[in-house]
């Protein structure tokens, strides 16, 4: 199974980031190989799903 098949992506002040863990008040995100803790309300969450044809 490919661990990157179902990733949760978000926009964080115009930057496209990967959401590692989302909680009520804060979230852990990855941007350019670095991890950051940010306020969850600042994220615009979108779901990225890849499937085999």
C-alpha positions as CSV (number, residue, x, y, z in Angstrom):
1,X,0.0,0.0,0.0
2,X,1.3,3.4,-0.9
3,X,1.4,5.7,2.2
4,X,1.1,8.8,-0.1
5,X,-2.1,7.6,-1.8
6,X,-4.5,9.4,0.5
7,X,-3.1,12.7,1.7
8,X,-4.9,15.6,3.3
9,X,-3.7,18.8,1.8
10,X,-4.5,22.3,2.9
11,X,-3.9,25.9,2.1
12,X,-2.1,27.8,4.8
13,X,-2.1,31.5,3.9
14,X,-1.7,30.7,0.2
15,X,0.9,27.9,0.7
16,X,-0.1,24.3,-0.2
17,X,0.8,22.1,2.8
18,X,0.3,18.5,3.9
19,X,-1.7,18.0,7.1
20,X,0.0,15.3,9.2
21,X,-2.3,15.4,12.3
22,X,-5.4,17.6,12.8
23,X,-6.8,18.5,16.2
24,X,-9.4,21.0,17.4
25,X,-7.1,23.9,18.2
26,X,-3.8,23.1,16.4
27,X,-2.5,20.9,13.7
28,X,0.9,19.5,12.6
29,X,1.7,20.2,9.0
30,X,4.6,19.5,6.6
31,X,5.9,22.2,4.1
32,X,9.0,21.6,2.0
33,X,10.2,18.8,4.3
34,X,9.8,20.7,7.5
35,X,7.1,20.2,10.2
36,X,5.2,23.1,11.8
37,X,2.4,23.4,14.4
38,X,-0.2,25.9,13.3
39,X,-3.7,27.0,14.3
40,X,-6.3,24.7,12.7
41,X,-8.7,27.5,12.0
42,X,-6.0,29.0,9.6
43,X,-6.1,25.9,7.4
44,X,-8.3,25.5,4.4
45,X,-8.6,21.7,4.2
46,X,-8.9,19.7,0.9
47,X,-8.7,16.0,0.3
48,X,-6.3,14.6,-2.3
49,X,-7.1,11.1,-3.3
50,X,-5.2,9.1,-5.9
51,X,-6.7,5.8,-7.2
52,X,-5.5,3.2,-9.7
53,X,-7.4,3.1,-12.9
